[in-house]
Amino acid sequence: MNPAERLIDHCLGLRWQDLPEAARISARTFLHDTLCVGVAGANAAYAVSVRSAVGHWGKSPDCSVLGCPDLSLPGPSAAFVNAFQIHAQEFDCVHEAAVVHPLAAVLAALMAEAERSGPYDGKTFLTALVAGVDVAAGLGVAVTTPLRFFRPATAGIFGSVAALARLKQLPREVALDAFGYALAFASGTMQAHIEGKPTLPLQVANAARGAIAAIDLASAGLPGPRSGIDGPFGYLPLFEAGFELAPILASLGKVFRITEVSWKPFPTGRAAQGALVAVQSLAQSGQLSPLTLESLTYHAPPLIKRLVGRPALPAMTTSYARLCLPWLAAVMLSKGKIGLEDFAPAGLADPSFLALAERVSVVDNGNPDPAAFVPAVLRATLTDGSEVRVEVSTQFGSPDWPLTPTEHLAKALHCLEFGGLGRIHATLADHILGFEDLIDITPVFRLTAGR
């Protein structure tokens, strides 16, 4: 069967009662994590400018914007802003094997649709969320070659359309047409990553908005391409150099990709976080300090070198710094932590961090897996000539090393406080625990908007 049909049939047929408990827990957990990250994103760099630009696209009382009590927007615009805010600080969850941030676009699109065409109950919404992650992450896992385009946006729009189709329970033919329009609207360049520009979260934002447009066009009766996944000019042949889709299609309904999603314990690129945990452990144990460090190298898979091996620069943007392991390691070694507050202009220009960053480098260890984050080894040479090392086999926040409930809630509170909504912490956590029992989920989104 056509892969697009297989994916859509899986999503439309998914039922809450068919999901294993692990998938249900992950859906609630990463819904909570993503909402809180999006609230923090209301105060991210460029967020005010993005909201100002989107304001020219029209206003309406339809849909909430995370962390913005005085702003409501039409559905597509709200999806755009919320997706930007969720990904703007590199704090949103990630599917490592897929190299996809699956909830940024998917949740933003679902939130907007739930408010403009609801009410929807909690079970329906969470099931749609699981369906969207299955598609977005599944398309990433199918790839066998290195990253070419910005997959959180290119795969994210397909996951978002699939999730919206499930939420609205669209007829199969309409859902397939919408999937075809996802292909028409898919985009996402890695040039923004190289240059450290805020275009990365804007591409995720465009995926969320494009998904709503695709659903609206198909629902209005416009036919879309039907071989949008594997056709000669379909998504995978166009955007990826190599892929193997059959195992992913065979896993539908057996493997739920949301259970494979990782938290980010730090607001940085995921590729940097294995090294940051290693640096933190050495600093906390007293084995390493700014005064004793001669040089530090992180021997890691080529994806790590490519994504975060860039040098620190005196005039770095926030977007560049979040993906610069030398600078991030310098901050971690100096402060023992990295939080949302560390990316203010003063910190980016701190000469002590920049000087320390010059002693840090990333080395490609030759791993043939194009999506590998581990194994890696951090080696630090000390000023007395000795060496300390840490082997990184699992990244903190991954399913194999998850955040504890206490750590998860601490991150949630940190994000809410940064976004000015610390007061809703306990209430939101209670709503998330009972989310699947809610008859109307709209009040939760209004709560996270601060309304």
C-alpha positions in Angstrom: 0.0 0.0 0.0 1.0 3.6 -0.6 3.1 4.7 2.5 1.0 7.9 2.8 -2.1 5.7 3.1 -0.4 3.5 5.6 0.5 6.4 7.8 -2.9 8.1 7.5 -4.8 4.9 8.2 -2.7 4.3 11.3 -3.4 7.8 12.6 -7.1 7.8 11.9 -7.5 4.3 13.4 -5.6 5.0 16.6 -7.6 4.9 19.8 -6.7 5.9 23.4 -7.8 2.5 24.7 -5.3 0.8 22.4 -2.3 2.7 23.6 0.0 1.0 26.1 0.4 2.8 29.5 4.0 3.8 28.6 2.7 5.8 25.6 -0.1 7.4 27.7 2.4 8.5 30.3 4.8 9.9 27.7 2.0 11.8 26.0 1.0 13.5 29.3 4.6 14.1 30.3 5.8 15.7 27.1 2.6 17.7 26.7 3.5 19.2 30.1 7.1 19.7 29.2 6.3 21.4 25.8 3.7 23.7 27.2 6.1 25.0 29.8 8.9 25.4 27.4 6.6 27.4 25.1 5.7 29.7 28.0 9.4 30.4 28.6 9.6 31.0 24.9 7.4 34.1 25.3 10.6 35.8 26.6 13.0 34.2 24.1 15.2 36.3 21.8 13.1 37.7 18.9 9.8 36.5 20.4 8.5 40.1 20.6 9.5 40.7 17.0 7.8 37.5 15.8 4.6 38.4 17.6 4.7 41.9 16.1 5.1 40.5 12.6 2.4 38.0 13.0 0.1 40.7 14.3 -0.1 42.1 10.7 -1.7 38.8 9.5 -4.9 39.5 11.4 -6.3 39.3 14.9 -9.2 37.4 16.4 -10.2 36.0 19.8 -9.9 32.4 18.6 -6.6 31.0 19.9 -4.2 31.5 22.8 -0.5 32.3 22.7 1.6 30.7 25.4 2.7 33.1 28.1 0.8 36.0 26.4 -2.4 36.8 28.3 -3.2 39.9 26.2 -2.8 38.3 22.8 -5.1 36.0 20.9 -4.8 35.2 17.2 -6.4 33.3 14.4 -5.6 29.6 14.4 -2.8 29.5 11.8 -1.1 32.6 13.4 -1.3 31.2 16.9 0.2 27.9 15.7 3.0 29.8 14.1 3.8 31.9 17.2 3.5 29.0 19.7 5.7 26.7 17.6 8.3 29.4 17.4 8.2 29.9 21.1 8.4 26.2 21.8 11.6 25.7 19.8 13.2 29.2 20.1 15.3 28.3 23.2 16.3 24.7 22.2 14.6 23.4 25.3 11.9 21.3 23.7 12.0 17.5 23.7 13.7 15.6 20.9 13.6 12.2 19.2 17.3 11.5 19.0 17.3 8.7 16.4 15.0 10.7 14.1 16.9 14.0 14.7 13.4 15.6 15.1 11.8 17.8 17.7 8.4 16.2 17.2 6.2 18.1 19.6 7.1 21.7 18.6 5.1 21.8 15.4 2.6 19.0 16.3 1.5 20.5 19.6 1.3 24.0 18.3 -0.9 23.0 15.5 -3.1 20.8 17.7 -3.5 23.6 20.3 -4.7 26.1 17.7 -7.1 23.6 16.1 -8.5 22.6 19.5 -9.4 26.1 20.4 -10.8 27.1 17.0 -12.9 24.0 16.3 -13.4 22.3 19.6 -14.3 21.4 22.2 -12.2 18.2 22.3 -11.7 15.9 25.2 -8.4 14.9 26.7 -8.3 11.4 25.3 -8.9 12.6 21.8 -6.2 15.3 22.0 -3.6 13.0 23.5 -4.3 10.3 20.9 -3.8 12.9 18.2 -0.5 13.9 19.8 0.7 10.3 19.8 -0.3 9.9 16.2 1.5 13.0 15.1 4.7 12.0 16.8 4.5 8.5 15.2 4.6 10.2 11.8 7.1 13.0 12.4 9.6 10.8 14.3 8.9 7.7 12.1 9.9 9.7 8.9 13.1 10.7 10.6 13.9 7.2 11.8 13.5 5.9 8.3 16.4 7.9 7.0 19.7 6.1 6.6 21.9 9.0 5.5 23.2 12.3 7.2 20.8 15.2 7.8 20.4 17.4 4.7 17.4 19.6 5.6 16.0 20.8 8.9 14.0 17.8 9.8 12.0 19.2 12.7 10.3 21.3 10.1 10.2 19.0 7.0 9.0 15.9 8.9 7.2 18.0 11.4 4.6 19.3 9.0 3.6 15.7 8.1 3.3 14.8 11.7 1.2 17.9 12.3 -1.2 17.2 9.5 -1.6 13.6 10.7 -2.3 14.8 14.2 -4.9 17.3 13.0 -6.6 14.7 10.8 -6.8 12.4 13.9 -8.1 15.2 16.1 -10.8 16.2 13.7 -11.4 12.6 12.6 -11.4 13.7 9.0 -12.6 11.3 6.2 -9.7 9.2 4.9 -9.8 10.9 1.4 -9.6 14.4 2.9 -6.8 13.4 5.2 -4.8 12.0 2.3 -5.3 15.2 0.3 -4.1 17.2 3.3 -1.0 15.0 3.5 -0.3 15.9 -0.1 -0.4 19.6 0.7 2.1 18.9 3.5 4.5 17.9 0.7 3.7 21.1 -1.1 4.4 23.2 2.0 7.4 21.3 3.4 10.6 23.3 3.8 13.5 23.8 6.2 17.1 24.7 5.4 20.2 23.9 7.5 21.8 27.1 6.3 20.1 28.8 9.3 21.9 26.3 11.6 25.3 27.1 10.1 24.8 30.9 10.5 23.1 30.7 13.9 20.0 32.5 12.9 16.5 32.4 14.5 15.2 30.9 11.2 15.3 27.4 12.7 12.4 28.0 15.1 10.6 30.0 12.4 10.8 27.0 10.1 9.1 24.9 12.8 6.6 27.7 13.1 5.9 27.6 9.4 5.4 23.8 9.6 2.7 24.3 12.2 0.9 27.0 10.3 1.3 25.1 7.0 -0.3 22.0 8.5 -3.4 24.0 9.4 -3.5 25.4 5.9 -3.2 21.9 4.4 -6.1 20.7 6.5 -8.3 23.7 5.6 -7.5 23.3 1.8 -8.3 19.6 1.8 -11.4 20.1 3.8 -12.6 22.7 1.3 -12.3 20.0 -1.4 -9.0 20.7 -3.0 -7.3 17.4 -4.1 -3.7 16.9 -3.1 -0.9 14.6 -4.3 -1.3 11.1 -3.1 2.3 9.8 -3.3 3.7 12.5 -1.2 6.0 10.3 0.9 7.8 8.0 -1.6 6.8 9.3 -5.1 9.6 10.2 -7.4 9.2 13.8 -6.2 7.8 12.9 -2.8 9.1 13.9 0.6 11.8 11.2 1.2 13.3 11.1 -2.3 13.5 14.9 -2.4 14.6 15.7 1.2 16.7 12.7 2.2 19.6 10.9 0.3 18.7 7.5 1.6 15.8 5.8 3.5 14.3 2.5 4.4 10.6 2.9 5.0 9.4 -0.7 5.3 10.5 -1.3 8.9 8.8 2.0 10.0 5.5 1.0 8.4 5.7 -2.4 9.9 6.2 -0.9 13.4 3.0 1.2 13.3 0.7 0.3 16.1 3.5 -1.7 17.8 6.1 0.9 18.5 4.8 4.3 19.7 7.5 6.9 19.0 6.5 9.2 21.8 8.0 6.6 24.3 11.3 7.2 22.5 11.3 10.9 23.0 14.0 12.6 25.3 13.8 15.6 27.6 16.3 18.3 27.3 17.7 19.1 30.7 19.5 22.2 29.4 18.2 24.9 26.9 20.8 24.0 24.3 21.2 21.8 21.3 20.7 18.2 22.2 24.0 17.3 20.6 25.9 19.3 23.3 24.2 17.8 26.3 26.2 14.6 26.7 29.3 16.6 27.0 27.7 19.1 29.3 26.6 16.4 31.8 30.2 15.0 31.7 31.7 18.5 32.4 29.2 19.1 35.2 30.1 15.8 36.8 33.8 16.5 36.7 33.2 20.0 38.1 31.0 18.8 40.9 33.5 16.1 41.9 36.3 18.7 42.0 38.3 17.0 39.3 38.0 20.0 36.9 37.8 23.7 37.1 38.5 26.8 34.9 41.8 27.2 36.7 42.9 23.6 36.2 41.8 23.1 32.6 44.5 23.1 29.9 42.3 21.7 27.1 39.1 19.7 26.6 38.1 17.5 23.7 34.8 15.8 23.1 35.3 12.7 20.8 31.8 12.1 19.5 29.9 10.9 16.4 30.0 13.1 13.3 26.5 14.5 13.9 27.7 16.0 17.2 30.7 17.6 15.5 28.4 19.0 12.7 25.7 20.3 15.0 27.6 21.8 17.9 31.4 21.8 17.0 31.4 25.5 16.0 33.9 27.9 17.6 32.8 30.6 20.1 32.7 34.1 18.6 32.8 37.5 20.4 29.7 38.7 18.6 27.6 35.4 18.8 23.8 35.5 18.5 21.8 33.6 21.1 20.8 31.1 18.4 24.5 30.5 17.6 25.5 30.2 21.2 22.9 27.5 22.0 24.6 25.3 19.4 28.2 26.1 20.4 29.6 23.4 22.6 32.9 25.2 23.4 31.0 28.2 24.8 28.4 26.0 26.5 31.1 23.9 28.2 32.8 27.1 29.4 29.6 28.3 31.0 29.0 24.9 32.6 32.5 24.6 34.0 32.3 28.2 35.3 28.8 28.1 36.9 28.1 24.4 37.3 24.8 24.8 35.4 23.1 26.3 32.4 19.7 27.9 32.5 17.5 30.1 30.4 19.0 33.2 32.0 22.5 32.4 30.8 21.9 33.5 27.2 21.5 37.2 27.9 23.8 39.5 25.9 26.1 40.1 28.8 26.8 36.4 29.2 27.4 35.9 25.5 30.0 38.6 25.5 31.6 37.5 28.8 35.4 37.5 28.1 36.1 34.7 30.7 33.6 32.4 29.0 35.1 33.2 25.6 38.7 32.6 26.8 37.7 29.3 28.3 35.9 28.2 25.2 39.1 28.5 23.2 40.4 25.5 25.1 37.4 23.3 24.1 37.0 21.4 20.8 34.9 18.6 19.3 36.5 15.7 17.4 34.6 13.4 15.0 35.1 9.8 16.2 34.2 8.3 12.9 30.9 6.6 14.0 29.2 5.4 10.8 25.7 6.0 12.1 24.5 9.4 10.7 22.1 9.9 13.6 24.2 8.7 16.5 24.6 10.9 19.6 26.7 8.3 21.5 29.0 6.7 22.4 31.4 9.6 23.1 34.3 10.3 25.3 35.2 13.6 27.0 38.9 14.1 27.7 40.3 16.9 29.7 44.0 17.6 30.0 44.8 19.5 33.2 47.5 22.2 33.8 49.6 19.7 35.8 49.7 17.4 32.7 47.3 14.7 34.0 44.1 13.7 32.2 40.6 13.0 33.3 38.0 11.4 31.0 34.3 10.5 31.0 32.7 8.0 28.7 29.2 9.0 27.5 27.1 6.0 26.6 23.6 7.4 27.3 22.4 11.0 27.3 20.6 12.4 30.4 17.0 12.9 29.6 16.8 9.9 27.2 14.4 7.0 27.8 17.3 5.1 29.2 18.2 7.9 31.6 15.0 9.8 32.1 14.4 12.8 34.3 12.9 11.9 37.6 9.4 13.3 38.4 11.1 15.9 40.7 13.6 16.9 37.9 10.7 17.1 35.4 8.7 19.4 37.7 11.8 21.5 38.5 12.3 22.1 34.7 8.6 23.0 34.3 8.8 25.5 37.1 12.0 27.1 35.8 10.3 27.6 32.4 7.1 29.0 33.8 9.0 31.4 36.0 11.1 32.6 33.1 7.9 33.2 31.2 6.3 35.0 34.1 3.8 32.4 34.9 5.3 30.6 37.9 2.0 31.0 39.7 0.3 28.4 37.6 2.8 25.7 38.3 0.8 23.5 40.7 -2.5 24.0 38.9 -1.0 23.1 35.5 0.6 20.0 37.0 -2.7 18.9 38.4 -4.5 19.4 35.1 -1.8 17.4 33.2 -2.2 14.4 35.7 -5.9 14.2 34.8 -5.7 15.5 31.3 -7.3 12.4 29.6 -10.4 12.8 31.8 -11.0 16.4 30.8 -14.2 16.9 28.7 -12.9 20.2 27.3 -9.1 20.9 27.2 -9.4 24.5 26.1 -9.1 25.9 29.7 -5.7 24.3 30.0 -4.3 26.2 27.1 -5.9 29.4 28.3 -4.2 28.8 31.7 -0.8 28.5 29.9 -1.5 31.7 28.1 -1.9 33.4 31.5 -5.6 34.2 30.8 
